[in-house]
Amino acid sequence: MSENDTLILLSVILAVVVVAVLAGALILVRQGLTRISKGLDTLAGALEGVESEQLRTLEPSVKAINEQFDTIVGAFPGIAGKAAIVAERRPR
């Protein structure tokens, strides 16, 4: 076998090894992503259960609190205007 034939054979073997290693790595990545996907499905189901059983009962209270905040925030411009008047009248 000539030196060129040996180099060609080693190049082909190297290419096959690289492809095999990449294929193995991709298989491991696929398995990991599949495992993560199953975990996320379980988590999504649990969160839906918590939302439907626990959080839905809080919705009216949260809306009432938010309405109070809207009232308070709506009063800020008036309060700021009055504070500006008081600040202008303060002796220096």
Buried (B, 14 or more C-beta within 10 A) or exposed (E): EEEEEEEEEEEEEEEEEEEEEEEEEEEEEEEEEEEEEEEEEEEEEEEEEEEEEEEEEEEEEEEEEEEEEEEEEEEEEEEEEEEEEEEEEEEE
